[in-house]
Each structure stands twice: as C-alpha cells, then as structure tokens.
Amino acid sequence: MDSSLPADHPLPPLVFAVDDLDGAVAAFLENPRAYVIISSEGRTIDVAAVVRADDFASRAVASLNADASYRQMAVRTAILLARPQKG
C-alpha cells in the first residue's frame, strides 16, 4: 500500500508535512492521530505507519508510565529504521 500523496493533491486536515526528524517526532507525539509525513528528495515516510509497525515504539507511545523523552526516543528510532517510499 502506497501512502504517498500526489504533489498536486491538497493536504487533508491534520496533515503535517515536515522535512526534519525532530519536527516529525514532535508533531506525531502532539497528535498521534494526525497524518505526519517526512518528505525529502522525493521520498516519504508515514510516521504513524512506522510507529505502528515497530513493536517497541508502539508500546512506548501507548504506555501510561513512559515519560516524554522515552516516547520521543522510541518514535525517533522507528523513523530512523524505516524505509522511505518513493513519491
């Protein structure tokens, strides 16, 4: 399943297109239901999809006992391990 948006497609509400890792982590943790994508050099990463796919990150984000820095580290690691999609 390709989750990339065409270049001429208007972004739906709650979509954050960011080009830096820290911005993506912050946007995702602020609203995990938003569609956060990292876009660079014609490749994209759907942050919510990679967090759901990563067992460690999904458990860290869902944990009520995890502090903010732990959640940030888990999401950041999931993004760094992800394979960007063309588009």
Beta strands, then each sheet from edge to edge (+ up, - down):
strand 1: 15-18
strand 2: 35-40
strand 3: 43-46
strand 4: 85-86
sheet 1: 1+ 2+ 3- 4+
end
